Amino acid sequence: MWGLKDTSVTFCEDSYKESKYIAEFYNTISGACYILVSLPFLFSKVNNLAIMGIFLGIGTMLLHMTQRMYGQIIDELSMLILSYGILTKINNYYNPKYCILLIITYLCFYDKFMIFILMFITIMLCIVKETKFFRGRYLFLKKTFLFVMSLGSVCWILDQIGCKYVKSCYLHAWWHVCTSTSVLIGFYCINNSIQDSRSKISHSGKSQ
């Protein structure tokens, strides 16, 4: 339907089993989760992250629907940009301008999946490190974020290395569900922390 598969990564779900128009049906449908969790934040303090979340959903669905490299590029670029964007919102130490370097580096090695994985894992580890600053009413959400992200990572790994044992479980689709839940929690915490900070500044100005 979409031409010969030319992605640099293969997923466990059988191709064109459920539909002749969608290569990986469940992986494609579950990609819509990123769009659904991003829409409520389009007019919030994290609207730029929400836009990238929508692009991630589109890229994810395009990748799994077509199994073509252009879908993979949109998907992976969106993952990197969104993850780094979240990092810059958590800690101002990370300069948004470095995102350009991130994009250039990826495009130079877009067909080397392991380089993308290394870049993504590095950013995610930085995000996990920065979550130590989330305390108080965000503590439970932080723990939930870490748990769901870890669960999703296990699903992704098992889908890659244990396909013949877990094919019927559609674990990569569950990776989408878990990581979109993590995105939702991240957006909520960051948006509220920004509002809290501005509220404190406003009250401080009034009291002076």
C-alpha positions as CSV (number, residue, x, y, z in Angstrom):
1,M,0.0,0.0,0.0
2,W,2.6,2.5,1.1
3,G,5.6,1.0,-0.7
4,L,8.4,-1.2,0.5
5,K,9.3,-0.9,4.2
6,D,12.5,1.1,4.6
7,T,12.6,2.0,8.3
8,S,15.8,1.2,10.3
9,V,13.8,-0.5,13.0
10,T,11.3,-3.3,13.1
11,F,8.4,-3.8,15.5
12,C,6.8,-7.0,16.6
13,E,3.3,-6.5,15.3
14,D,2.5,-8.4,12.0
15,S,2.2,-6.1,9.0
16,Y,-1.2,-5.5,7.3
17,K,-2.9,-8.1,9.5
18,E,-5.9,-6.0,10.5
19,S,-6.1,-3.7,7.6
20,K,-4.7,-3.4,4.1
21,Y,-4.3,0.3,4.6
22,I,-2.5,0.2,8.0
23,A,0.8,-1.7,8.3
24,E,0.8,-2.0,12.1
25,F,-2.8,-1.4,13.2
26,Y,-2.5,-1.4,17.0
27,N,0.8,0.5,17.0
28,T,-0.8,3.1,14.7
29,I,-4.1,3.5,16.7
30,S,-2.3,3.8,20.0
31,G,-0.1,6.6,18.6
32,A,-3.2,8.8,18.8
33,C,-2.7,8.8,22.6
34,Y,0.0,11.5,22.2
35,I,-2.4,13.8,20.4
36,L,-5.2,13.2,22.9
37,V,-3.0,14.0,26.0
38,S,-1.6,17.1,24.2
39,L,-4.8,18.8,23.1
40,P,-5.9,20.0,26.6
41,F,-2.6,21.9,26.9
42,L,-2.8,23.8,23.6
43,F,-3.8,27.0,25.4
44,S,-1.7,26.6,28.5
45,K,1.7,27.7,29.7
46,V,3.2,24.6,27.9
47,N,1.4,25.1,24.5
48,N,4.7,24.8,22.6
49,L,5.2,21.3,24.2
50,A,1.6,20.4,23.4
51,I,2.2,21.3,19.7
52,M,5.2,19.0,19.7
53,G,3.2,16.3,21.4
54,I,0.7,16.5,18.6
55,F,3.5,16.3,16.0
56,L,4.8,13.2,17.9
57,G,1.4,11.6,17.6
58,I,1.2,12.3,13.9
59,G,4.7,11.0,13.3
60,T,4.1,7.9,15.4
61,M,1.0,7.1,13.5
62,L,2.6,7.8,10.2
63,L,5.6,5.5,11.0
64,H,3.5,2.5,12.0
65,M,0.9,3.0,9.3
66,T,3.4,3.2,6.5
67,Q,6.6,1.6,7.8
68,R,8.4,4.2,5.7
69,M,11.5,6.2,6.7
70,Y,9.8,9.6,6.4
71,G,7.4,8.5,9.1
72,Q,10.3,7.4,11.3
73,I,12.1,10.7,10.9
74,I,9.1,12.7,12.0
75,D,8.4,10.3,14.9
76,E,12.0,10.3,16.2
77,L,12.6,14.0,15.7
78,S,9.4,14.8,17.5
79,M,10.5,12.5,20.4
80,L,13.9,14.3,20.7
81,I,12.5,17.8,20.4
82,L,9.6,17.2,22.8
83,S,11.9,15.5,25.4
84,Y,14.5,18.3,25.2
85,G,11.7,20.8,25.4
86,I,10.5,19.3,28.6
87,L,14.0,19.3,29.9
88,T,14.4,23.1,29.2
89,K,11.1,23.7,31.0
90,I,12.2,21.8,34.1
91,N,15.6,23.5,34.4
92,N,16.7,26.7,32.6
93,Y,20.3,25.4,32.6
94,Y,19.4,23.6,29.4
95,N,19.5,26.2,26.6
96,P,16.6,25.8,24.0
97,K,19.1,26.9,21.3
98,Y,20.9,23.5,21.7
99,C,17.8,21.9,20.2
100,I,19.1,23.0,16.8
101,L,22.3,21.1,17.4
102,L,20.2,18.1,18.4
103,I,18.2,18.2,15.2
104,I,21.3,18.6,13.0
105,T,23.0,15.6,14.8
106,Y,20.0,13.5,14.3
107,L,19.6,14.3,10.6
108,C,23.2,13.4,10.0
109,F,22.6,9.9,11.4
110,Y,18.8,9.5,10.8
111,D,19.3,6.0,9.5
112,K,21.4,4.8,12.5
113,F,18.7,3.8,14.9
114,M,21.1,3.1,17.8
115,I,22.4,6.7,17.6
116,F,18.9,7.9,18.0
117,I,18.3,5.6,21.0
118,L,21.5,6.9,22.6
119,M,20.4,10.5,22.2
120,F,16.9,9.8,23.5
121,I,18.1,7.8,26.5
122,T,20.5,10.6,27.4
123,I,17.8,13.2,27.4
124,M,15.4,10.9,29.4
125,L,18.1,10.3,32.0
126,C,18.6,14.0,32.3
127,I,14.8,14.4,32.8
128,V,14.7,11.7,35.5
129,K,17.6,13.5,37.2
130,E,15.8,16.8,37.2
131,T,12.6,15.3,38.6
132,K,14.3,15.3,42.1
133,F,13.2,18.9,42.3
134,F,9.5,18.0,42.2
135,R,8.4,17.7,45.8
136,G,5.3,18.4,47.9
137,R,2.1,17.9,46.0
138,Y,4.0,16.8,42.9
139,L,5.8,13.9,44.7
140,F,3.1,11.3,43.9
141,L,2.9,12.4,40.3
142,K,6.7,12.2,40.0
143,K,6.6,8.6,41.3
144,T,3.8,7.8,38.9
145,F,5.7,9.4,36.0
146,L,8.8,7.3,36.8
147,F,6.8,4.1,37.3
148,V,4.8,4.4,34.0
149,M,7.9,5.4,32.0
150,S,9.8,2.4,33.4
151,L,6.8,0.1,32.6
152,G,6.7,1.5,29.1
153,S,10.4,1.0,28.6
154,V,10.1,-2.7,29.7
155,C,7.3,-3.1,27.1
156,W,9.5,-1.6,24.4
157,I,12.4,-3.8,25.2
158,L,10.4,-7.0,25.3
159,D,8.7,-6.1,22.0
160,Q,12.2,-5.9,20.5
161,I,14.0,-8.9,22.0
162,G,11.1,-11.3,22.9
163,C,8.8,-10.9,19.9
164,K,8.0,-14.6,19.5
165,Y,6.9,-14.9,23.1
166,V,4.9,-11.6,23.4
167,K,3.6,-11.0,19.8
168,S,-0.1,-11.3,20.9
169,C,0.4,-8.7,23.7
170,Y,1.1,-5.8,21.3
171,L,3.7,-4.4,23.8
172,H,4.8,-1.5,21.5
173,A,1.2,-0.2,21.6
174,W,1.4,-0.3,25.4
175,W,4.7,1.7,25.1
176,H,2.7,4.4,23.4
177,V,0.0,4.2,26.2
178,C,2.6,4.4,29.0
179,T,4.7,7.1,27.5
180,S,1.7,9.3,26.5
181,T,0.6,8.9,30.2
182,S,4.0,10.1,31.2
183,V,3.7,13.1,28.8
184,L,0.3,14.0,30.3
185,I,1.8,13.9,33.9
186,G,4.8,15.9,32.7
187,F,2.7,18.6,31.0
188,Y,0.5,18.9,34.1
189,C,3.4,19.2,36.5
190,I,5.3,21.7,34.4
191,N,2.2,23.8,33.6
192,N,1.2,24.0,37.3
193,S,4.7,24.7,38.5
194,I,4.9,27.6,36.1
195,Q,1.6,29.0,37.3
196,D,2.7,28.5,40.9
197,S,6.0,30.4,40.3
198,R,4.2,33.3,38.6
199,S,1.6,33.4,41.4
200,K,4.4,33.7,44.0
201,I,6.1,36.5,42.0
202,S,2.8,38.3,41.8
203,H,2.0,38.0,45.5
204,S,5.6,39.1,46.3
205,G,5.2,42.2,44.2
206,K,2.0,43.1,45.8
207,S,3.4,42.7,49.3
208,Q,6.3,45.1,48.7
